[in-house]
Amino acid sequence: MIKAESNVFYSSTEIKTTERNNVECSLNLTEENADKILDLTGKVYQSAADKEGDLVVFGGLATFNAVFVGDELMRIEVGAKFSFKTAMPGADADVSDVKHALEGVRVKTESGMLYVVATLVTEITYTVTEEKSYIDGADVLVKTASMKVGTNHRFVSETELTDEFEEKKIKRVLYSGAEAALKSVTAEEDVVICEGEAIISVLMLPFSENSDILKEVRCIPFRFEVDCDGANSAAFSYGDVEVDKLNLKVYVDEAKNRSTVSISAILKLCGAAVTISDAAYVEDCYSVNCDLIPTRTTLESTSVSQRFSTDRVSGVVNCKVPEYSRFIKLMGECVELADLKTDGDKLTVIGVVTGKAIFADGENALSSRTFDLPFDITLPCGEGTAENVKVTAKEVYCKLRAGRLEAETELITTWHEVQKSRYNVINTLTEGNKRQAETAAFSVYLAMEGDTEWDVTKRLGVSFEEISKYNPDLKFPLTGKEKITVFRKPAETA
């Protein structure tokens, strides 16, 4: 009986699903204020997910920021906790990542009051790990090959960033927003180092009636050093970072007639270091004694590496500028992606930097208009597919010239370069019919360049030990000039 040695391959497959749910909460404003709202934005913080039987429960806090004109410029921030359930794609699935986005943020009227309504788009990534066996050796002649096996070492980490700045005496904060962007991910021995910037934007109303709205954008560097058993300098590493919580406090110094704004942000990092190693498997097998009947399966190995790019974009902004008005400030800047195109080794990212532009007319009455700064950037891309593309805009510089808005900003783009390899391997091996013995007294094999022990043995139908016995000087792979001869005992006569 043949004996085969088996190994185990843990094949991990990612399954991504998208859930859409509605969230809403009261703005505590009467319907007369509907036309006075200058800006309305939303963001999700403190997201979490847990398994509950064959369901996954995901939740968080959706916060909404409304800037409106009452007796003066006002701000309302409201929040709604949410919790939803959805079915798991399989009993063996694990939740590896949850991302939220708010779309279609709008105002509705109900019973004379204003409510903010949005569509919560949740992308849940599940990881399903399957155990598959494959043959990596046997006591027959085998043709082996090597496959790349990726081992994930996942990590989750949090860190707190703090900063502060001084401004004129502040009456109230009108808007605050935060985004985080990775700029590098490297692996050292047992440690993954992630560096980047958190971009905090704060819009403020000073006490002085003759002062325009104040704006401060802070780019705060961060650095994660995550313990990750198995990480090394040769490993692929990738991650994603988000602002999970943002707190602002304003301290007023009456004596100096100034204010100090203190910033505290909690950043959440999720990622992995992928260690790539070689694993041998049997590609084909042969026995001089009998037919061999293999069954095969396909193994898939995935490797992920993270790429980064920083690009400046500028141009005329799509914005309907009110006549006889002056530009005040931008608020609520964010990036919306429209399309991704891959062409060979190039990745084209198309989208807009969007938000609200605030204007004041001759009587200093404020109004807002939506602005879009389109961009089209081309990035170098390797052989893999580009996934999880994220674009973050730093401070947007904007000015009004000849009745048009012109803007410039720096975009930080991160994406995962995913390479998938498939291997056709033998996972079971059984004996078939016995082979008919060769009756010829000797056989001659004219070598071809590159021939291996496998090629010669299979062509002659005798064991490699027999071939070596009569051709002791063979060196593999062959050059193509060799002539190989094997002899057999003559058949006995009756």
C-alpha positions as CSV (number, residue, x, y, z in Angstrom):
1,M,0.0,0.0,0.0
2,I,1.2,3.5,-0.7
3,K,1.7,5.8,2.2
4,A,1.0,9.6,1.8
5,E,1.9,12.3,4.2
6,S,-0.7,15.0,4.7
7,N,-0.6,18.6,5.9
8,V,-3.3,21.1,6.8
9,F,-4.0,24.4,5.2
10,Y,-6.2,27.0,6.9
11,S,-7.9,28.8,4.1
12,S,-9.3,32.2,5.1
13,T,-12.0,33.8,3.0
14,E,-13.4,37.3,3.5
15,I,-17.2,37.9,3.1
16,K,-18.4,41.5,2.9
17,T,-22.0,42.4,3.5
18,T,-23.7,45.8,3.5
19,E,-26.6,46.7,5.8
20,R,-28.8,49.8,5.4
21,N,-30.9,51.1,8.2
22,N,-32.5,54.4,9.1
23,V,-31.5,56.5,12.1
24,E,-33.1,59.7,13.3
25,C,-33.4,62.1,16.2
26,S,-35.0,65.4,17.1
27,L,-33.2,68.6,16.4
28,N,-35.2,70.4,19.1
29,L,-36.2,73.1,16.6
30,T,-39.6,74.1,15.4
31,E,-40.5,73.9,11.7
32,E,-40.1,77.6,11.3
33,N,-36.3,77.1,11.4
34,A,-36.2,74.7,8.5
35,D,-35.0,77.4,6.0
36,K,-32.5,78.8,8.5
37,I,-30.2,75.8,8.7
38,L,-26.8,76.6,7.0
39,D,-25.2,73.2,7.4
40,L,-26.1,69.7,8.6
41,T,-23.5,66.9,8.9
42,G,-23.4,63.5,10.6
43,K,-20.8,61.0,11.8
44,V,-20.7,57.7,13.6
45,Y,-18.6,57.2,16.7
46,Q,-18.0,54.3,19.2
47,S,-19.0,51.5,16.9
48,A,-18.9,47.9,18.1
49,A,-20.1,44.5,17.1
50,D,-20.7,41.2,18.9
51,K,-21.9,37.7,18.0
52,E,-25.2,36.6,19.5
53,G,-25.8,33.0,18.5
54,D,-26.2,33.0,14.7
55,L,-26.6,36.8,14.7
56,V,-24.2,39.7,14.8
57,V,-25.3,42.8,16.8
58,F,-23.7,46.1,15.7
59,G,-24.2,49.5,17.2
60,G,-22.8,52.9,17.9
61,L,-23.6,56.6,18.2
62,A,-24.7,58.7,15.3
63,T,-24.1,62.4,16.0
64,F,-25.5,65.2,13.9
65,N,-24.3,68.8,13.9
66,A,-26.6,71.6,12.7
67,V,-25.6,75.2,12.2
68,F,-28.5,77.6,11.8
69,V,-29.3,81.3,12.0
70,G,-31.6,82.2,14.9
71,D,-31.3,85.5,16.7
72,E,-27.6,84.9,16.0
73,L,-25.5,82.1,14.6
74,M,-26.3,78.9,16.6
75,R,-25.2,75.3,16.7
76,I,-27.0,72.2,17.9
77,E,-25.4,68.8,18.3
78,V,-27.7,65.8,18.8
79,G,-27.0,62.1,18.9
80,A,-28.8,58.9,18.6
81,K,-27.6,55.5,19.8
82,F,-28.4,52.7,17.5
83,S,-28.3,48.9,17.6
84,F,-29.2,46.5,14.8
85,K,-29.0,42.7,14.2
86,T,-28.3,40.8,11.1
87,A,-27.7,37.1,10.3
88,M,-24.2,35.7,10.2
89,P,-23.2,34.2,6.8
90,G,-22.2,31.0,8.5
91,A,-21.6,29.4,11.8
92,D,-17.8,29.5,11.4
93,A,-17.7,33.1,10.4
94,D,-16.0,35.7,12.7
95,V,-16.6,39.5,12.5
96,S,-13.2,41.1,11.5
97,D,-14.2,44.7,10.7
98,V,-17.3,47.0,10.9
99,K,-17.4,50.3,9.1
100,H,-20.3,52.9,9.2
101,A,-21.2,55.8,7.0
102,L,-24.1,58.2,7.0
103,E,-25.8,59.0,3.7
104,G,-28.6,61.3,2.8
105,V,-28.5,63.3,5.9
106,R,-31.7,65.5,5.8
107,V,-34.3,67.2,7.8
108,K,-38.0,66.2,8.1
109,T,-40.9,67.8,9.8
110,E,-43.2,65.9,12.2
111,S,-45.8,67.4,14.5
112,G,-44.4,70.9,14.0
113,M,-40.8,69.9,15.0
114,L,-37.7,69.2,13.0
115,Y,-36.0,65.8,13.0
116,V,-32.7,64.8,11.3
117,V,-32.9,61.6,9.4
118,A,-30.1,59.6,7.7
119,T,-29.4,56.3,6.1
120,L,-26.8,54.3,8.1
121,V,-24.7,52.2,5.7
122,T,-22.8,49.5,7.5
123,E,-20.2,47.3,5.9
124,I,-19.4,44.2,7.9
125,T,-16.4,42.1,7.0
126,Y,-16.6,38.4,8.1
127,T,-13.6,36.0,8.0
128,V,-14.4,32.3,7.4
129,T,-11.5,29.9,8.0
130,E,-11.7,26.4,6.6
131,E,-9.4,23.5,7.4
132,K,-8.3,21.7,4.2
133,S,-5.9,18.8,4.0
134,Y,-3.4,18.2,1.2
135,I,-0.7,15.7,0.4
136,D,2.9,17.0,0.7
137,G,4.8,13.7,0.4
138,A,4.3,10.0,-0.4
139,D,6.4,6.8,-0.8
140,V,5.9,6.9,-4.5
141,L,7.6,9.3,-7.0
142,V,6.1,12.7,-6.6
143,K,6.4,16.0,-8.4
144,T,6.4,18.7,-5.7
145,A,5.8,22.4,-5.9
146,S,5.7,25.3,-3.5
147,M,2.8,27.6,-2.5
148,K,2.8,30.9,-0.6
149,V,0.9,30.6,2.6
150,G,-0.2,33.8,4.5
151,T,-0.7,33.7,8.2
152,N,-2.7,36.6,9.7
153,H,-1.8,38.2,13.0
154,R,-4.7,40.6,13.6
155,F,-4.5,43.5,16.0
156,V,-6.8,46.1,17.5
157,S,-5.5,49.1,19.4
158,E,-6.6,52.5,20.7
159,T,-4.7,55.7,21.5
160,E,-5.6,59.2,22.7
161,L,-4.5,62.4,21.0
162,T,-4.5,65.8,22.7
163,D,-3.9,69.3,21.4
164,E,-4.9,72.8,22.2
165,F,-4.8,76.3,20.6
166,E,-5.7,79.9,21.5
167,E,-8.1,82.1,19.7
168,K,-10.1,85.3,20.3
169,K,-12.7,85.1,23.0
170,I,-15.1,82.4,21.7
171,K,-18.8,82.5,22.1
172,R,-19.5,79.0,20.8
173,V,-18.1,76.2,18.7
174,L,-20.2,75.9,15.5
175,Y,-18.7,72.8,14.0
176,S,-16.1,70.2,14.8
177,G,-15.1,67.3,12.6
178,A,-12.3,64.7,12.6
179,E,-10.7,62.3,10.2
180,A,-7.7,60.1,10.6
181,A,-5.4,58.8,7.8
182,L,-2.5,56.4,7.9
183,K,0.7,57.4,6.1
184,S,2.9,54.4,6.8
185,V,2.7,50.8,8.2
186,T,5.9,48.9,8.9
187,A,6.7,45.7,10.8
188,E,9.6,45.1,13.1
189,E,10.3,42.0,15.2
190,D,6.9,41.3,17.0
191,V,5.8,44.9,16.5
192,V,3.7,46.7,13.9
193,I,4.3,50.5,13.7
194,C,1.5,52.6,12.2
195,E,1.9,56.4,11.7
196,G,-0.3,59.0,10.3
197,E,-2.3,62.2,11.0
198,A,-5.6,63.1,12.6
199,I,-7.2,66.1,10.9
200,I,-9.3,68.0,13.4
201,S,-11.4,70.9,12.0
202,V,-13.1,73.5,14.4
203,L,-15.4,76.3,13.4
204,M,-16.0,79.0,16.0
205,L,-18.1,82.1,16.6
206,P,-16.2,84.9,18.4
207,F,-17.9,87.4,20.8
208,S,-16.9,90.4,18.7
209,E,-19.8,91.3,16.4
210,N,-17.4,92.7,13.8
211,S,-15.3,89.5,13.5
212,D,-15.9,86.8,11.0
213,I,-16.3,83.2,11.9
214,L,-13.0,81.7,13.1
215,K,-11.7,78.4,11.8
216,E,-8.8,76.2,13.0
217,V,-7.6,73.0,11.3
218,R,-5.1,70.9,13.4
219,C,-3.1,68.1,11.8
220,I,-2.0,66.0,14.8
221,P,0.5,63.2,14.1
222,F,0.0,59.8,15.7
223,R,2.1,56.6,16.1
224,F,0.8,53.2,17.1
225,E,3.3,50.5,18.3
226,V,1.2,47.3,18.4
227,D,2.6,44.1,19.9
228,C,2.0,41.5,17.2
229,D,3.4,38.0,17.7
230,G,4.8,36.8,14.5
231,A,5.3,40.1,12.8
232,N,8.7,40.7,11.2
233,S,10.3,43.0,8.7
234,A,9.4,40.7,5.8
235,A,5.7,40.5,6.7
236,F,3.0,42.4,4.8
237,S,1.2,44.7,7.2
238,Y,-2.0,46.7,6.7
239,G,-4.5,48.6,8.9
240,D,-7.3,51.1,9.0
241,V,-7.7,53.9,11.5
242,E,-10.7,56.0,12.5
243,V,-11.6,58.6,15.1
244,D,-13.8,56.8,17.6
245,K,-14.5,59.8,19.9
246,L,-13.9,63.5,19.8
247,N,-14.2,66.0,22.7
248,L,-13.7,69.7,22.7
249,K,-13.5,72.0,25.7
250,V,-13.3,75.8,25.7
251,Y,-11.7,77.7,28.5
252,V,-12.3,81.5,28.6
253,D,-9.7,83.8,30.0
254,E,-11.7,87.0,30.8
255,A,-8.6,88.9,31.8
256,K,-6.9,88.3,28.4
257,N,-10.1,88.3,26.5
258,R,-9.0,85.1,24.8
259,S,-10.1,81.4,24.8
260,T,-8.2,78.2,24.8
261,V,-9.7,75.2,23.0
262,S,-8.6,71.8,24.3
263,I,-8.9,68.8,21.9
264,S,-9.1,65.1,22.9
265,A,-9.6,62.4,20.3
266,I,-9.7,58.6,20.7
267,L,-8.3,56.8,17.6
268,K,-9.1,53.2,16.9
269,L,-6.8,51.1,14.8
270,C,-7.6,47.7,13.3
271,G,-5.2,45.7,11.1
272,A,-3.0,42.7,10.5
273,A,0.5,41.6,9.9
274,V,0.6,38.8,7.3
275,T,3.6,36.5,7.4
276,I,4.2,34.8,4.1
277,S,5.9,31.4,4.1
278,D,6.5,28.6,1.6
279,A,4.6,25.3,1.9
280,A,5.4,22.2,-0.2
281,Y,2.6,20.2,-1.9
282,V,2.3,17.3,-4.3
283,E,1.5,18.5,-7.8
284,D,1.6,15.0,-9.4
285,C,2.6,11.5,-8.5
286,Y,3.7,8.2,-10.2
287,S,4.2,4.6,-9.3
288,V,6.1,2.0,-11.4
289,N,3.9,-0.7,-9.8
290,C,0.3,0.5,-10.2
291,D,-1.9,3.4,-11.4
292,L,-2.5,6.1,-8.8
293,I,-5.9,7.7,-8.5
294,P,-5.7,11.2,-7.0
295,T,-8.5,13.5,-6.0
296,R,-7.8,17.2,-6.1
297,T,-9.0,20.4,-4.4
298,T,-8.1,24.1,-4.9
299,L,-6.4,26.1,-2.1
300,E,-6.5,29.8,-2.2
301,S,-3.9,32.0,-0.5
302,T,-4.4,35.8,-0.1
303,S,-1.7,38.4,0.7
304,V,-2.5,42.0,1.5
305,S,-0.1,45.0,1.5
306,Q,-0.9,48.6,2.1
307,R,-0.1,51.4,-0.2
308,F,0.0,55.2,0.4
309,S,0.0,58.4,-1.7
310,T,-0.2,62.1,-1.0
311,D,-1.3,64.4,-3.8
312,R,-2.2,68.1,-4.1
313,V,-5.4,69.0,-6.0
314,S,-6.7,72.4,-7.0
315,G,-9.1,74.1,-9.3
316,V,-12.4,75.9,-9.7
317,V,-15.0,74.8,-7.2
318,N,-18.5,73.8,-8.4
319,C,-20.5,76.2,-6.3
320,K,-23.4,78.6,-7.0
321,V,-22.0,81.8,-5.5
322,P,-24.7,84.3,-4.3
323,E,-24.5,87.7,-6.0
324,Y,-23.0,90.6,-4.1
325,S,-21.8,88.3,-1.4
326,R,-18.4,87.7,0.2
327,F,-17.0,84.3,1.1
328,I,-16.6,83.6,4.8
329,K,-15.5,80.0,5.5
330,L,-15.8,76.4,4.4
331,M,-17.3,73.8,6.8
332,G,-18.1,70.1,6.8
333,E,-15.4,69.2,4.3
334,C,-15.3,65.5,3.4
335,V,-14.3,63.3,0.5
336,E,-16.8,61.4,-1.6
337,L,-15.5,58.8,-4.1
338,A,-17.3,58.4,-7.4
339,D,-15.3,55.8,-9.3
340,L,-12.2,53.6,-9.2
341,K,-10.5,52.4,-12.4
342,T,-7.6,50.0,-12.8
343,D,-5.6,50.0,-16.0
344,G,-2.5,47.8,-15.9
345,D,-0.2,49.1,-13.1
346,K,-2.3,52.3,-12.7
347,L,-5.2,53.0,-10.3
348,T,-7.3,56.1,-11.0
349,V,-9.4,57.5,-8.2
350,I,-12.2,59.9,-9.1
351,G,-14.3,61.9,-6.6
352,V,-15.0,65.3,-5.0
353,V,-14.1,67.2,-1.9
354,T,-17.4,68.5,-0.8
355,G,-19.1,70.5,2.0
356,K,-20.7,73.8,2.6
357,A,-19.4,77.3,1.7
358,I,-20.7,80.2,3.9
359,F,-21.3,83.6,2.4
360,A,-22.4,86.9,3.8
361,D,-24.4,89.6,1.8
362,G,-24.1,93.4,2.2
363,E,-26.2,93.3,5.4
364,N,-24.1,90.4,6.8
365,A,-26.9,88.0,6.4
366,L,-25.4,84.5,6.1
367,S,-26.3,81.8,3.6
368,S,-24.6,78.5,2.6
369,R,-24.1,76.7,-0.7
370,T,-22.9,73.2,-1.4
371,F,-19.4,73.1,-3.0
372,D,-17.6,70.4,-4.9
373,L,-13.9,70.3,-5.8
374,P,-13.5,67.4,-8.3
375,F,-10.4,65.4,-8.4
376,D,-8.9,62.7,-10.7
377,I,-5.7,61.2,-9.4
378,T,-3.6,58.3,-10.9
379,L,-1.7,56.1,-8.5
380,P,0.9,53.3,-9.1
381,C,-0.7,49.9,-8.5
382,G,1.0,46.5,-8.5
383,E,-0.2,43.2,-9.9
384,G,-2.9,42.7,-7.2
385,T,-6.4,44.3,-7.1
386,A,-7.0,47.6,-5.2
387,E,-9.4,47.3,-2.3
388,N,-10.5,49.4,0.7
389,V,-9.5,52.7,-1.0
390,K,-9.8,55.6,1.4
391,V,-9.2,59.3,0.6
392,T,-8.8,61.9,3.3
393,A,-8.6,65.7,2.7
394,K,-6.4,67.9,4.8
395,E,-7.1,71.6,5.2
396,V,-8.9,73.1,2.2
397,Y,-7.7,76.5,1.2
398,C,-10.4,78.5,-0.6
399,K,-10.8,82.0,-2.0
400,L,-13.3,83.9,-4.0
401,R,-12.0,85.3,-7.3
402,A,-14.0,86.9,-10.1
403,G,-17.2,85.5,-8.8
404,R,-15.8,81.9,-8.6
405,L,-14.5,79.9,-5.7
406,E,-11.0,78.4,-6.2
407,A,-9.7,75.8,-3.8
408,E,-6.6,73.7,-3.1
409,T,-6.0,70.8,-0.7
410,E,-3.8,67.8,0.0
411,L,-5.3,64.3,-0.4
412,I,-4.0,61.3,1.6
413,T,-4.9,58.1,-0.2
414,T,-4.5,54.6,1.3
415,W,-5.5,51.3,-0.3
416,H,-4.9,47.6,0.1
417,E,-3.2,45.8,-2.7
418,V,-4.6,42.2,-2.6
419,Q,-3.0,39.3,-4.4
420,K,-4.8,36.0,-4.5
421,S,-3.0,32.7,-5.6
422,R,-4.8,29.5,-6.3
423,Y,-3.2,26.0,-6.2
424,N,-4.5,22.7,-7.5
425,V,-3.4,20.2,-4.9
426,I,-3.9,16.5,-4.3
427,N,-5.7,15.8,-1.1
428,T,-6.3,12.0,-1.4
429,L,-4.4,9.2,-3.1
430,T,-5.5,5.6,-3.8
431,E,-4.0,2.6,-5.7
432,G,-5.5,1.5,-9.1
433,N,-4.7,-1.3,-11.5
434,K,-1.3,-2.9,-11.5
435,R,1.0,-1.8,-14.3
436,Q,2.0,-4.4,-17.0
437,A,5.7,-5.2,-16.8
438,E,7.9,-4.0,-19.7
439,T,9.1,-7.0,-21.8
440,A,12.0,-5.2,-23.6
441,A,15.5,-6.2,-22.5
442,F,16.6,-2.6,-22.3
443,S,15.2,0.9,-22.9
444,V,17.0,4.1,-24.1
445,Y,15.9,7.6,-23.2
446,L,17.1,10.7,-25.1
447,A,17.1,13.5,-22.6
448,M,15.6,17.0,-23.1
449,E,17.1,20.1,-21.5
450,G,15.6,20.7,-18.1
451,D,14.4,17.1,-17.5
452,T,14.2,16.0,-13.8
453,E,14.2,12.7,-12.0
454,W,10.4,12.9,-12.4
455,D,10.4,13.1,-16.2
456,V,12.9,10.3,-16.7
457,T,11.4,7.8,-14.2
458,K,7.8,8.4,-15.6
459,R,9.0,8.0,-19.2
460,L,11.0,4.8,-18.6
461,G,8.6,3.2,-16.2
462,V,11.2,2.0,-13.8
463,S,12.3,3.2,-10.4
464,F,14.8,6.0,-10.0
465,E,17.1,3.6,-8.1
466,E,17.3,1.4,-11.2
467,I,18.0,4.4,-13.4
468,S,20.8,5.5,-11.1
469,K,22.2,2.0,-11.0
470,Y,23.0,1.9,-14.8
471,N,23.6,5.7,-15.1
472,P,25.6,6.7,-12.0
473,D,26.9,10.0,-13.4
474,L,23.6,11.7,-14.1
475,K,23.2,15.2,-12.8
476,F,19.8,16.9,-12.7
477,P,18.3,18.9,-14.2
478,L,19.6,17.4,-17.5
479,T,21.3,19.4,-20.2
480,G,19.6,17.6,-23.1
481,K,22.8,15.8,-24.3
482,E,22.5,12.7,-22.1
483,K,21.5,9.2,-23.4
484,I,20.0,7.1,-20.5
485,T,19.9,3.3,-20.7
486,V,18.2,0.8,-18.4
487,F,18.5,-3.0,-18.6
488,R,16.0,-5.6,-17.5
489,K,16.3,-9.3,-16.8
490,P,15.2,-11.4,-19.7
491,A,11.9,-13.1,-19.3
492,E,12.1,-16.7,-18.1
493,T,11.2,-19.3,-20.7
494,A,9.0,-22.2,-19.9
